[in-house]
Amino acid sequence: MKYMLLIYGEENALDETEREQCYRESAQLAHQLDSAGQFLATAPLQLTATATSVRVREGKRYVTDGPFAETREQLGGYFLINATDLDQAIAIAARIPGASRGTVEIRPLVELTGLPGE
């Protein structure tokens, strides 16, 4: 089953040196997961100041600057993985560097058919 591991944390909690270390550790984890056949994708996100939110209400499009929700912790990145079950996904999520300072939300993906590339 595919799982999305969403990494939440305070945007300014890491200085540049800590952020680069987090990126290196995340890359190492990605290589380990790839060796086990579990890696699909990962990426950190740009700061929320670069975000744009789109909503459509009654046929009208509304575009606003910033993320959807205003909270202390922001979505900072993700891992997309293959795991046999939730327990295995939890074990992988605990290895993500951001889990030590923030939260990693685990969400199973709905597998759609008829998508490009199938």
Protein Blocks (a to p, Z undefined) as FASTA:
>chain_A
ZZdddddddfklpcfklmmmmmmmmmmmmmmmmmnopafbdcddddfklpccdddeehia
cddedjfbdcfbdcfbdcddddfblklmmmmmmmpmklmmmccddddddddehiehZZ
